[in-house]
Amino acid sequence: MPIVEKLDQYGKGAWIAFAVLGFIVFWPLGLATLAFLFWSGRMGCGYAGDRYEHRMNRLQDKMDRMRERMAGREGRGFGGFGGWGREPSSGNRAFDEYRGETLRRLEEEQREFQDFLGRLRMARDKAEFDQFMTERRSQRPTPPSPPSAQPDAA
């Protein structure tokens, strides 16, 4: 589609102008253009491929930064009030134990979920690769086999 490539070169402004022009000329054309823009992800909304994966990666990065900050604070002792080199105390040992166990359990579940996502991505990639190879094999013409030499029976 040469018009799509040309509008992509000019950017979002060209797409918006094309949609407005489509509404002016014939409103279903403008509506179809808008639907195409949202569906293809050209406007940054609508269906956008691996959006969930992107969000999970952002969440993981935030958790890692928070963990690093907490690790840095443990050595300083939270302003002199918490335990030196350990988690801050709420004053209730039962709650502190519950919180520590819950945090350990959540971190374990997070690791298991990350492993699951990795296996899921690997399975998806393998399925796509297998499909590609199957299509490639079916498209490739088989070369004619060379004629075999028949020994003369004398």
Phi and psi in degrees as GROMACS dihedral restraints (atoms count N, CA, C in turn):
[ dihedral_restraints ]
;  ai    aj    ak    al  type     phi  dphi    fc
    3     4     5     6     1   -66.0    20    10
    4     5     6     7     1   -31.4    20    10
    6     7     8     9     1   -69.9    20    10
    7     8     9    10     1   -36.3    20    10
    9    10    11    12     1   -65.9    20    10
   10    11    12    13     1   -45.2    20    10
   12    13    14    15     1   -62.6    20    10
   13    14    15    16     1   -41.1    20    10
   15    16    17    18     1   -64.7    20    10
   16    17    18    19     1   -44.1    20    10
   18    19    20    21     1   -68.0    20    10
   19    20    21    22     1   -33.5    20    10
   21    22    23    24     1   -64.0    20    10
   22    23    24    25     1   -33.6    20    10
   24    25    26    27     1   -64.4    20    10
   25    26    27    28     1   -36.7    20    10
   27    28    29    30     1   -82.9    20    10
   28    29    30    31     1   -19.4    20    10
   30    31    32    33     1    98.6    20    10
   31    32    33    34     1  -166.9    20    10
   33    34    35    36     1   -63.3    20    10
   34    35    36    37     1   -36.3    20    10
   36    37    38    39     1   -59.2    20    10
   37    38    39    40     1   -40.2    20    10
   39    40    41    42     1   -66.6    20    10
   40    41    42    43     1   -38.8    20    10
   42    43    44    45     1   -65.3    20    10
   43    44    45    46     1   -41.3    20    10
   45    46    47    48     1   -64.6    20    10
   46    47    48    49     1   -43.5    20    10
   48    49    50    51     1   -62.6    20    10
   49    50    51    52     1   -39.5    20    10
   51    52    53    54     1   -64.2    20    10
   52    53    54    55     1   -40.1    20    10
   54    55    56    57     1   -66.4    20    10
   55    56    57    58     1   -43.9    20    10
   57    58    59    60     1   -62.7    20    10
   58    59    60    61     1   -44.5    20    10
   60    61    62    63     1   -61.6    20    10
   61    62    63    64     1   -38.0    20    10
   63    64    65    66     1   -62.9    20    10
   64    65    66    67     1   -40.2    20    10
   66    67    68    69     1   -65.0    20    10
   67    68    69    70     1   -37.5    20    10
   69    70    71    72     1   -68.5    20    10
   70    71    72    73     1   -44.6    20    10
   72    73    74    75     1   -71.5    20    10
   73    74    75    76     1   -52.7    20    10
   75    76    77    78     1  -158.1    20    10
   76    77    78    79     1   112.1    20    10
   78    79    80    81     1   -56.8    20    10
   79    80    81    82     1   -34.6    20    10
   81    82    83    84     1   -64.3    20    10
   82    83    84    85     1   -29.9    20    10
   84    85    86    87     1   -65.3    20    10
   85    86    87    88     1   -43.6    20    10
   87    88    89    90     1   -63.6    20    10
   88    89    90    91     1   -40.5    20    10
   90    91    92    93     1   -65.0    20    10
   91    92    93    94     1   -41.3    20    10
   93    94    95    96     1   -64.5    20    10
   94    95    96    97     1   -38.5    20    10
   96    97    98    99     1   -64.1    20    10
   97    98    99   100     1   -44.4    20    10
   99   100   101   102     1   -61.2    20    10
  100   101   102   103     1   -44.2    20    10
  102   103   104   105     1   -60.5    20    10
  103   104   105   106     1   -42.3    20    10
  105   106   107   108     1   -62.7    20    10
  106   107   108   109     1   -42.2    20    10
  108   109   110   111     1   -63.1    20    10
  109   110   111   112     1   -43.5    20    10
  111   112   113   114     1   -70.7    20    10
  112   113   114   115     1   -43.4    20    10
  114   115   116   117     1   -66.2    20    10
  115   116   117   118     1   -40.3    20    10
  117   118   119   120     1   -78.4    20    10
  118   119   120   121     1   -11.9    20    10
  120   121   122   123     1    81.6    20    10
  121   122   123   124     1    11.0    20    10
  123   124   125   126     1   -69.3    20    10
  124   125   126   127     1   -22.1    20    10
  126   127   128   129     1  -101.9    20    10
  127   128   129   130     1     5.2    20    10
  129   130   131   132     1    79.2    20    10
  130   131   132   133     1    23.0    20    10
  132   133   134   135     1  -145.1    20    10
  133   134   135   136     1   175.9    20    10
  135   136   137   138     1    78.7    20    10
  136   137   138   139     1  -151.2    20    10
  138   139   140   141     1   -69.6    20    10
  139   140   141   142     1   124.5    20    10
  141   142   143   144     1  -135.0    20    10
  142   143   144   145     1    52.2    20    10
  144   145   146   147     1    55.4    20    10
  145   146   147   148     1  -110.6    20    10
  147   148   149   150     1   -95.8    20    10
  148   149   150   151     1    47.4    20    10
  150   151   152   153     1   -63.4    20    10
  151   152   153   154     1   -39.4    20    10
  153   154   155   156     1   -64.1    20    10
  154   155   156   157     1   -42.2    20    10
  156   157   158   159     1   -63.2    20    10
  157   158   159   160     1   -39.9    20    10
  159   160   161   162     1   -61.6    20    10
  160   161   162   163     1   -43.6    20    10
  162   163   164   165     1   -63.8    20    10
  163   164   165   166     1   -41.2    20    10
  165   166   167   168     1   -64.6    20    10
  166   167   168   169     1   -38.8    20    10
  168   169   170   171     1   -65.0    20    10
  169   170   171   172     1   -40.8    20    10
  171   172   173   174     1   -63.1    20    10
  172   173   174   175     1   -42.9    20    10
  174   175   176   177     1   -62.5    20    10
  175   176   177   178     1   -41.9    20    10
  177   178   179   180     1   -62.8    20    10
  178   179   180   181     1   -41.9    20    10
  180   181   182   183     1   -62.0    20    10
  181   182   183   184     1   -41.7    20    10
  183   184   185   186     1   -64.0    20    10
  184   185   186   187     1   -41.7    20    10
  186   187   188   189     1   -63.3    20    10
  187   188   189   190     1   -40.8    20    10
  189   190   191   192     1   -63.9    20    10
  190   191   192   193     1   -42.9    20    10
  192   193   194   195     1   -63.5    20    10
  193   194   195   196     1   -41.1    20    10
  195   196   197   198     1   -64.9    20    10
  196   197   198   199     1   -41.2    20    10
  198   199   200   201     1   -62.6    20    10
  199   200   201   202     1   -40.6    20    10
  201   202   203   204     1   -64.3    20    10
  202   203   204   205     1   -42.0    20    10
  204   205   206   207     1   -63.5    20    10
  205   206   207   208     1   -41.8    20    10
  207   208   209   210     1   -66.2    20    10
  208   209   210   211     1   -38.4    20    10
  210   211   212   213     1   -64.6    20    10
  211   212   213   214     1   -36.9    20    10
  213   214   215   216     1   -68.2    20    10
  214   215   216   217     1   -32.2    20    10
  216   217   218   219     1   -77.9    20    10
  217   218   219   220     1   -28.4    20    10
  219   220   221   222     1   -59.4    20    10
  220   221   222   223     1   -38.8    20    10
  222   223   224   225     1   -69.3    20    10
  223   224   225   226     1   -26.1    20    10
  225   226   227   228     1   -87.5    20    10
  226   227   228   229     1   -23.5    20    10
  228   229   230   231     1    88.2    20    10
  229   230   231   232     1    26.0    20    10
  231   232   233   234     1    48.1    20    10
  232   233   234   235     1    58.8    20    10
  234   235   236   237     1    69.9    20    10
  235   236   237   238     1    18.2    20    10
  237   238   239   240     1    87.1    20    10
  238   239   240   241     1    -5.7    20    10
  240   241   242   243     1   -95.3    20    10
  241   242   243   244     1   -34.2    20    10
  243   244   245   246     1   -81.7    20    10
  244   245   246   247     1   179.1    20    10
  246   247   248   249     1   -70.7    20    10
  247   248   249   250     1   144.5    20    10
  249   250   251   252     1   -76.4    20    10
  250   251   252   253     1   114.7    20    10
  252   253   254   255     1    83.5    20    10
  253   254   255   256     1     9.4    20    10
  255   256   257   258     1  -134.1    20    10
  256   257   258   259     1   176.1    20    10
  258   259   260   261     1   -63.3    20    10
  259   260   261   262     1   152.7    20    10
  261   262   263   264     1   -66.0    20    10
  262   263   264   265     1   144.4    20    10
  264   265   266   267     1   -95.4    20    10
  265   266   267   268     1   141.3    20    10
  267   268   269   270     1   -89.1    20    10
  268   269   270   271     1    -9.1    20    10
  270   271   272   273     1    97.6    20    10
  271   272   273   274     1   -10.6    20    10
  273   274   275   276     1  -118.8    20    10
  274   275   276   277     1   108.6    20    10
  276   277   278   279     1   -62.7    20    10
  277   278   279   280     1   -38.2    20    10
  279   280   281   282     1   -62.8    20    10
  280   281   282   283     1   -43.3    20    10
  282   283   284   285     1   -66.2    20    10
  283   284   285   286     1   -41.8    20    10
  285   286   287   288     1   -60.4    20    10
  286   287   288   289     1   -41.4    20    10
  288   289   290   291     1   -65.9    20    10
  289   290   291   292     1   -43.1    20    10
  291   292   293   294     1   -61.1    20    10
  292   293   294   295     1   -45.2    20    10
  294   295   296   297     1   -63.0    20    10
  295   296   297   298     1   -45.2    20    10
  297   298   299   300     1   -61.3    20    10
  298   299   300   301     1   -44.3    20    10
  300   301   302   303     1   -65.3    20    10
  301   302   303   304     1   -41.0    20    10
  303   304   305   306     1   -63.8    20    10
  304   305   306   307     1   -42.8    20    10
  306   307   308   309     1   -63.4    20    10
  307   308   309   310     1   -41.6    20    10
  309   310   311   312     1   -63.3    20    10
  310   311   312   313     1   -42.4    20    10
  312   313   314   315     1   -64.2    20    10
  313   314   315   316     1   -42.7    20    10
  315   316   317   318     1   -64.3    20    10
  316   317   318   319     1   -39.3    20    10
  318   319   320   321     1   -65.2    20    10
  319   320   321   322     1   -38.8    20    10
  321   322   323   324     1   -64.4    20    10
  322   323   324   325     1   -44.4    20    10
  324   325   326   327     1   -63.2    20    10
  325   326   327   328     1   -36.5    20    10
  327   328   329   330     1   -65.1    20    10
  328   329   330   331     1   -43.1    20    10
  330   331   332   333     1   -62.4    20    10
  331   332   333   334     1   -43.2    20    10
  333   334   335   336     1   -62.2    20    10
  334   335   336   337     1   -40.8    20    10
  336   337   338   339     1   -67.0    20    10
  337   338   339   340     1   -40.5    20    10
  339   340   341   342     1   -63.4    20    10
  340   341   342   343     1   -39.7    20    10
  342   343   344   345     1   -62.7    20    10
  343   344   345   346     1   -42.4    20    10
  345   346   347   348     1   -60.9    20    10
  346   347   348   349     1   -45.6    20    10
  348   349   350   351     1   -61.7    20    10
  349   350   351   352     1   -38.6    20    10
  351   352   353   354     1   -62.9    20    10
  352   353   354   355     1   -44.1    20    10
  354   355   356   357     1   -65.2    20    10
  355   356   357   358     1   -38.4    20    10
  357   358   359   360     1   -63.7    20    10
  358   359   360   361     1   -44.7    20    10
  360   361   362   363     1   -62.3    20    10
  361   362   363   364     1   -41.9    20    10
  363   364   365   366     1   -63.0    20    10
  364   365   366   367     1   -42.6    20    10
  366   367   368   369     1   -64.6    20    10
  367   368   369   370     1   -41.6    20    10
  369   370   371   372     1   -64.3    20    10
  370   371   372   373     1   -44.8    20    10
  372   373   374   375     1   -63.3    20    10
  373   374   375   376     1   -40.9    20    10
  375   376   377   378     1   -64.5    20    10
  376   377   378   379     1   -41.8    20    10
  378   379   380   381     1   -63.4    20    10
  379   380   381   382     1   -42.5    20    10
  381   382   383   384     1   -64.5    20    10
  382   383   384   385     1   -40.9    20    10
  384   385   386   387     1   -66.5    20    10
  385   386   387   388     1   -43.1    20    10
  387   388   389   390     1   -61.5    20    10
  388   389   390   391     1   -40.4    20    10
  390   391   392   393     1   -64.2    20    10
  391   392   393   394     1   -43.0    20    10
  393   394   395   396     1   -59.8    20    10
  394   395   396   397     1   -46.3    20    10
  396   397   398   399     1   -65.2    20    10
  397   398   399   400     1   -38.4    20    10
  399   400   401   402     1   -63.3    20    10
  400   401   402   403     1   -45.6    20    10
  402   403   404   405     1   -63.4    20    10
  403   404   405   406     1   -39.6    20    10
  405   406   407   408     1   -66.0    20    10
  406   407   408   409     1   -42.6    20    10
  408   409   410   411     1   -65.2    20    10
  409   410   411   412     1   -37.7    20    10
  411   412   413   414     1   -74.2    20    10
  412   413   414   415     1   -24.3    20    10
  414   415   416   417     1   -84.3    20    10
  415   416   417   418     1   -26.8    20    10
  417   418   419   420     1   -74.4    20    10
  418   419   420   421     1   124.0    20    10
  420   421   422   423     1   -70.8    20    10
  421   422   423   424     1   141.0    20    10
  423   424   425   426     1   -78.0    20    10
  424   425   426   427     1   130.2    20    10
  426   427   428   429     1   -68.6    20    10
  427   428   429   430     1   142.8    20    10
  429   430   431   432     1   -65.2    20    10
  430   431   432   433     1   139.8    20    10
  432   433   434   435     1   -76.4    20    10
  433   434   435   436     1   141.6    20    10
  435   436   437   438     1   -66.7    20    10
  436   437   438   439     1   144.7    20    10
  438   439   440   441     1   -63.6    20    10
  439   440   441   442     1   132.3    20    10
  441   442   443   444     1   -81.1    20    10
  442   443   444   445     1   141.8    20    10
  444   445   446   447     1   -77.9    20    10
  445   446   447   448     1   124.2    20    10
  447   448   449   450     1   -90.8    20    10
  448   449   450   451     1   123.6    20    10
  450   451   452   453     1   -68.7    20    10
  451   452   453   454     1   136.9    20    10
  453   454   455   456     1   -74.9    20    10
  454   455   456   457     1   130.7    20    10
  456   457   458   459     1   -87.9    20    10
  457   458   459   460     1   114.8    20    10
